[in-house]
Amino acid sequence: MFINVLSMIEFSYKNEGSRMVVLRCIGPSNFFLERVLFPTDILTFMAPNDSRVEIWGNEMYGPKLEERIRISSESEDATLVA
């Protein structure tokens, strides 16, 4: 697996909710990152261009996709709400 370092983009996410969430980042060349974020936690990481971030919360019936974000060098704010 080879990821061109020049195509990596810095991304930050802050959990502004009152409950824990799971952040998943899925990108090209088998890039995958998954972290648990507690309320007020901030996660900053480098990800390949065109990766997607999914924010998963938890409901009584199980996990719920709350937000999708596209990481792209072409747009500063490409948030997609699920």
Sequence and secondary structure as in RCSB ss.txt:
>XXXX:A:sequence
MFINVLSMIEFSYKNEGSRMVVLRCIGPSNFFLERVLFPTDILTFMAPNDSRVEIWGNEMYGPKLEERIRISSES
EDATLVA
>XXXX:A:secstr
    GGGEEEEEEE  SSS EEEEEEETTTEEEEEEE TT EEEEEEETTEEEEEEEEETTEEEEEEEEEE TT 
S  EEE 
